[in-house]
Amino acid sequence: MESMIRPSASIQFLCVSDDHIHLGLKVPDGHGHMTIRNAQWAYCPADRKDEVHEWEAIPPTPFAQLRHSSIMRRSGHAREAGPDAQDEERSG
């Protein structure tokens, strides 16, 4: 099935649930859960559509630029991300 979101679509909410952030590190970038919140795109790095999310408003960010490792750092988990996550963001 073709995705209904374009790579340039702006994400304006991120799920910052600790569990979902950590699960999202095992999910390829862009393969998390997409939904609509307050008429705006929202993204959870974990593919857990039926679970409770902790949404945080963010500046509009193109979907194609979201990296699960940067979601971890944005939400205050930088010390847990490790050097591989930083290298991935620079190369992506």
Wavefront OBJ file of the C-alpha trace (Angstrom):
o trace
v 0.000 0.000 0.000
v 1.372 3.434 -0.931
v 2.081 5.854 1.887
v -0.365 8.746 2.164
v 2.266 11.165 3.408
v 4.745 12.908 1.161
v 8.423 13.128 2.206
v 8.093 16.936 2.379
v 5.039 16.855 4.685
v 5.612 18.718 7.949
v 5.501 16.766 11.188
v 4.385 18.987 14.055
v 4.089 16.502 16.918
v 6.473 13.764 18.095
v 5.810 10.973 20.554
v 8.337 11.277 23.372
v 7.256 8.247 25.402
v 10.425 6.647 26.804
v 9.326 3.174 25.714
v 8.412 4.322 22.203
v 11.680 6.229 21.761
v 13.719 3.160 22.717
v 11.599 0.825 20.578
v 11.938 3.280 17.695
v 15.704 2.805 17.617
v 15.017 -0.716 16.309
v 12.623 0.560 13.623
v 13.967 2.030 10.362
v 13.597 5.811 10.057
v 10.217 6.666 8.587
v 8.599 3.341 9.517
v 7.024 4.419 12.798
v 3.392 5.341 13.412
v 1.845 8.341 11.615
v -1.377 9.935 12.757
v -3.214 13.250 12.860
v -3.275 15.283 16.079
v -5.052 18.651 16.216
v -5.249 18.643 12.386
v -1.438 18.273 12.137
v 0.818 15.317 11.321
v 2.176 13.466 14.348
v 4.870 10.776 14.320
v 5.889 8.082 16.785
v 9.207 6.308 16.092
v 7.764 3.026 17.373
v 5.164 1.318 15.237
v 2.690 1.108 18.148
v -0.546 2.635 16.882
v -2.770 1.091 19.575
v -0.733 2.272 22.560
v -0.892 5.556 24.507
v 1.475 8.221 23.153
v 3.092 11.251 24.807
v 2.871 13.943 22.117
v 5.146 16.969 22.143
v 4.720 19.899 19.750
v 7.802 20.578 17.602
v 8.688 23.155 14.948
v 7.413 21.889 11.585
v 9.915 19.298 10.340
v 9.814 17.581 6.932
v 8.961 13.889 7.363
v 11.957 12.864 5.220
v 14.333 14.621 7.646
v 13.185 12.820 10.810
v 15.771 10.445 12.261
v 14.887 8.215 15.183
v 18.258 8.914 16.797
v 17.576 12.670 16.706
v 14.172 12.116 18.334
v 16.029 10.467 21.210
v 18.368 13.452 21.616
v 15.551 15.985 21.228
v 13.603 14.391 24.070
v 16.514 14.461 26.527
v 17.936 10.977 26.012
v 21.235 12.140 24.479
v 23.452 10.255 26.907
v 21.678 7.011 25.929
v 21.908 7.507 22.149
v 25.625 6.791 21.874
v 28.101 7.771 19.142
v 26.512 5.583 16.433
v 23.307 7.606 16.569
v 25.230 10.852 16.116
v 27.134 9.445 13.122
v 23.882 8.212 11.552
v 22.342 11.681 11.772
v 25.360 13.318 10.111
v 25.304 10.865 7.227
v 21.511 11.003 6.747
l 1 2 3 4 5 6 7 8 9 10 11 12 13 14 15 16 17 18 19 20 21 22 23 24 25 26 27 28 29 30 31 32 33 34 35 36 37 38 39 40 41 42 43 44 45 46 47 48 49 50 51 52 53 54 55 56 57 58 59 60 61 62 63 64 65 66 67 68 69 70 71 72 73 74 75 76 77 78 79 80 81 82 83 84 85 86 87 88 89 90 91 92
